[in-house]
Amino acid sequence: MNLNRLQKISFGLGGGVNAIKTDFFVFYLGFFYLTIVGLNPLLTGSAIFLALVFDAINDPLIGSISDRLSSKFGRRHYFMIIALIPISISYICLFLPNSLWSDNQILLFFWLFIFATLTRFFVTLFDIPHRALATEIPDTYEDKGKIMSLREGFQAIIALSHSFIILPLISPLLRSDSDPSDWLNIGFIGALLMVIFGLASILGTANLIPKLSTVKPSKKISIKNWKEIFIDIRYALRSKTLLIFLGGSILIQAGWGLANSLTFLSQIHFWNLTPNQIQNFVYIYFLSVIFSWFITPKLINTFEKHHIVIASLMLIGFFQSLPFIFYVAGFSPEMGSSNLLVFLGINMLFTSTFAYVSLISRESMVPDMVDKLSKTSDFRRDGSVSSVTSFCAKSMSGFGQFLSMFVLWLISFPSGMIIEPSLQQEELLGFFQGPFIFLVFILPIIIFLKYPLTRAAHRKIKLNSL
């Protein structure tokens, strides 16, 4: 199926809903509740992790129901439409913990858990059907790489734009007497952007609905056949290819969940940077998105996708570790200096570029696996496979975020803005955000060496389906 320019842009903008949520949840939510709200790091990590586990459980259910839905808005757009307003309401509520609860850790824990869970659920209700669209639209091995490059590229640019907008607002709020309600404007900005991007995607791709595949009457979701939802999930998990993919992706997401959750904190406390200095990294991220957007389809045209993932992980691990190694060796520039900003920025350009290359390559493998599964079935399970991969990614990303808070608890990192961390605590923070991530990535490198679905194998599948 060929898309015109407006449809491509509209489809890409839909990734912005998940991008805004992910940007704040990964980089700022833990920081906000730990340092501004004053929630214990272990409780903060537990609430974020449990919310993500609940969300991950919803993924396969929403994906399978979406595969089997029949409505005038199609299988995907119906869920995208009903999710938008609840997303914005639950997201804003995250910024409204009562300041009188500062001494009641349990109330703060449940506030974070409930509204993080609701926000994630409604974003999932939009995003899983949107991801499934990406598996339905492309046809060839290379086209799947292009459409996923489009989606992930838009997601990255929108997430970076969100950070670029809110970082100047965060800077004056990093004071000991800051109240959680001072952050409310940041919540309004995110909620508004999610609604705008979601509406743009729904309206811009609505004319694709008649061209998308529909569900057979015998496969429609109903009270009689609701158990088939679990059959869809079990069917997907019988695939050795999918299990290898999930094993590698799970460990990658766990590593990134840990690294990203500690990034803002390590930049502030270990590298002694200010939010205004950190804002300059957004330009680096923009460059890395553009580079990855440009080179990934070309790499996919030349190399096997899993080989690209393996090479990317090796490069990411090296450049993620380098700043801390230079610090230990005494070669890094002065903390908080402009030279340090340049030094970290160069390393960040490489890590971010190949992180996006790895992500786009892995996401483009999902439609390939759907094609392979569909070869032995009369029913395409685009939503089910997309949701199973999303389920595992979210679960382990959440575990990584929980692990980051566990690390902070383990090193007795202080919560709130009054007590400053010790030098040893700051150095341990830098280690876990740097070289430790390389160690985590060794296992997925080994796992992806076993991935069997090559370009030639996929072409054979497509030829046999004609």
Residue pairs with C-beta under 8 A, 6 or more apart in sequence:
1 136
1 137
1 138
1 139
1 208
1 211
3 11
3 137
3 208
6 204
7 204
7 205
7 207
7 208
8 150
9 204
10 200
10 201
10 203
10 204
10 205
11 133
11 134
11 137
11 147
11 150
11 151
11 201
11 204
11 205
12 150
12 151
12 153
12 154
12 201
13 154
13 158
13 197
13 200
13 201
13 204
14 80
14 126
14 130
14 133
14 151
14 197
14 198
14 200
14 201
14 202
14 205
15 130
15 151
15 152
15 154
15 155
15 158
15 197
16 154
16 155
16 158
16 193
16 194
16 197
16 198
16 201
17 84
17 87
17 123
17 126
17 127
17 130
17 194
17 197
17 198
17 201
18 123
18 126
18 127
18 130
18 155
19 154
19 155
19 156
19 158
19 159
19 162
19 197
20 158
20 159
20 162
20 190
20 193
20 194
20 197
21 87
21 91
21 119
21 120
21 123
21 190
21 194
22 155
22 159
23 159
23 160
23 162
23 163
24 162
24 166
24 186
24 190
25 48
25 116
25 120
26 257
26 260
26 261
26 397
26 401
27 163
27 260
27 261
27 263
27 264
28 166
28 170
28 264
29 48
29 94
29 116
30 44
30 45
30 48
30 261
30 265
30 401
30 404
30 405
31 264
31 265
32 180
32 183
33 39
33 44
33 47
33 97
33 108
33 112
34 41
34 44
34 405
34 408
34 415
35 174
35 415
35 416
35 417
36 173
36 178
36 179
36 180
36 183
36 417
37 97
37 102
37 108
37 112
37 180
38 102
38 108
38 415
38 416
39 47
39 105
39 108
39 109
39 112
39 415
40 105
40 409
40 415
41 405
41 406
41 408
41 409
41 413
41 415
42 405
42 406
42 409
43 105
43 108
43 109
44 112
44 405
44 415
45 401
45 402
45 403
45 404
45 405
45 406
45 408
45 409
46 109
46 402
46 405
47 109
47 110
47 112
47 113
47 116
48 112
48 116
48 398
48 401
48 402
48 405
49 398
49 399
49 401
49 402
50 113
50 117
51 112
51 113
51 116
51 117
51 120
51 398
52 116
52 120
52 394
52 395
52 397
52 398
52 401
53 395
53 398
54 117
54 120
54 121
55 117
55 120
55 121
55 124
55 394
55 398
56 390
56 391
56 392
56 394
56 395
56 398
57 391
58 121
58 124
59 124
59 128
59 387
59 388
59 390
59 391
59 394
60 229
60 232
60 233
60 384
60 387
60 388
60 391
61 229
61 387
62 79
62 124
62 125
62 128
62 129
62 383
62 387
63 128
63 132
63 232
63 383
63 384
63 385
63 386
63 387
63 388
63 390
64 228
64 229
64 230
64 232
64 233
64 381
64 383
64 384
64 387
65 221
65 229
65 383
66 75
66 76
66 79
66 128
66 129
66 132
66 383
67 75
67 132
67 215
67 219
67 232
67 379
67 380
67 381
67 382
67 383
67 384
68 75
68 215
68 219
68 220
68 221
68 225
68 228
68 229
69 75
69 78
69 79
69 215
69 220
69 221
70 214
70 215
70 220
71 78
73 81
73 209
74 209
74 212
74 214
75 129
75 132
75 212
75 213
75 214
75 215
75 383
76 129
76 130
76 132
76 133
76 212
76 383
77 129
77 202
77 205
77 206
77 209
78 129
79 125
79 126
79 128
79 129
80 125
80 126
80 129
80 130
80 198
80 201
80 202
81 202
82 125
83 122
83 123
83 125
83 126
83 198
84 126
84 194
84 195
84 198
84 199
84 202
85 195
86 118
86 122
87 119
87 122
87 123
87 126
87 191
87 194
87 195
87 198
88 191
88 192
88 194
88 195
89 191
90 115
90 118
90 119
90 122
91 115
91 119
91 187
91 190
91 191
91 194
92 184
92 187
92 188
92 191
93 115
93 118
94 112
94 115
94 116
94 119
94 187
95 180
95 181
95 183
95 184
95 186
95 187
96 180
96 181
96 184
96 187
97 108
97 111
97 112
97 180
98 107
98 111
99 179
99 180
99 181
101 107
101 108
101 111
102 108
120 394
123 194
124 390
126 198
127 390
128 383
128 386
128 387
128 390
129 383
130 201
131 151
131 366
131 386
131 387
131 390
132 382
132 383
132 386
132 387
133 205
133 208
133 212
134 147
134 148
134 151
134 363
134 367
134 386
135 144
135 366
135 367
135 370
135 382
135 385
135 386
136 212
136 213
136 380
136 382
137 147
137 208
138 144
138 146
138 147
138 367
139 462
140 462
141 300
141 368
141 455
141 458
141 459
142 297
142 300
142 301
144 364
144 367
144 368
145 296
145 297
145 300
145 301
145 305
145 360
145 361
145 364
146 297
147 364
147 367
148 360
148 363
148 364
148 366
148 367
149 293
149 296
149 297
149 360
149 364
151 363
152 356
152 359
152 360
152 363
153 289
153 292
153 293
153 356
153 360
156 285
156 289
156 292
156 356
157 286
157 289
158 193
158 197
160 282
160 285
160 286
160 289
162 189
162 190
162 193
163 279
163 282
163 285
164 279
164 282
165 189
166 186
166 189
166 190
167 275
167 276
167 278
167 279
167 282
168 275
168 276
168 279
169 185
169 186
169 189
170 183
170 186
170 275
171 274
171 275
171 276
173 182
173 183
174 268
174 275
174 417
175 417
176 416
176 417
176 418
178 417
213 380
215 379
216 379
219 225
219 228
219 379
221 229
232 381
232 384
233 384
233 388
235 373
235 377
235 381
235 384
236 242
236 373
236 381
236 384
236 385
236 388
237 243
237 388
239 369
239 372
239 373
240 452
241 369
241 372
241 451
241 452
241 453
242 369
242 373
242 385
242 388
242 389
244 447
244 448
244 450
244 451
244 452
245 362
245 365
245 369
245 389
245 451
246 388
246 389
246 392
247 444
247 447
248 309
248 444
248 447
248 448
248 451
249 362
249 389
249 392
249 393
249 444
250 392
250 393
250 395
250 396
251 396
251 440
251 441
251 443
251 444
251 447
252 313
252 358
252 362
252 441
252 444
253 392
253 393
253 394
253 396
253 397
253 400
254 396
254 397
254 399
254 400
254 403
254 440
255 400
255 437
255 440
255 441
255 444
256 355
256 397
256 400
256 437
257 396
257 397
257 398
257 399
257 400
257 401
257 403
257 404
258 400
258 401
258 403
258 404
258 407
258 432
258 433
258 436
258 437
258 440
259 320
259 400
259 433
259 437
260 400
260 401
261 400
261 401
261 404
261 405
262 404
262 407
262 429
262 432
262 433
263 433
264 278
265 408
265 429
266 429
266 430
266 433
267 273
267 278
268 274
268 275
268 278
269 421
269 426
269 429
270 426
270 427
270 429
270 430
270 433
271 335
271 336
271 340
271 344
271 430
272 335
272 336
273 336
273 340
273 341
274 336
277 336
277 341
280 341
280 345
281 344
281 345
281 348
284 345
284 348
284 349
284 352
285 348
285 352
287 349
287 353
288 348
288 349
288 352
288 353
288 355
288 356
289 352
289 356
291 349
291 353
292 352
292 353
292 354
292 356
292 357
292 360
293 356
295 353
295 357
296 308
296 356
296 357
296 360
296 361
299 308
299 357
299 361
300 308
300 361
300 364
304 454
304 455
305 361
305 362
305 364
305 365
305 368
306 361
306 365
306 448
306 449
306 451
308 357
308 358
308 361
309 358
309 361
309 362
309 448
310 445
310 448
310 449
311 354
312 354
312 355
312 357
312 358
312 361
313 354
313 358
313 441
313 444
313 445
313 448
314 441
314 445
315 350
315 351
315 354
316 350
316 351
316 354
316 355
316 358
316 437
316 441
317 437
317 438
317 441
317 442
318 438
319 347
319 348
319 350
319 351
319 354
320 347
320 351
320 434
320 435
320 437
320 438
321 434
321 435
321 437
321 438
322 347
323 332
323 343
323 344
323 347
323 430
323 434
324 430
324 431
324 433
324 434
324 435
325 434
325 435
326 332
326 343
327 430
332 340
332 343
333 339
333 340
333 342
333 343
334 340
365 451
365 453
366 385
366 386
366 389
367 382
368 453
368 458
369 385
369 453
370 380
370 381
370 382
370 385
370 386
371 458
371 461
371 462
371 465
372 453
372 457
372 458
372 461
373 381
373 385
374 380
374 381
374 465
375 461
375 464
375 465
404 432
407 428
407 429
407 432
408 429
411 424
411 425
411 428
411 429
412 425
413 421
413 425
413 429
414 420
414 421
421 429
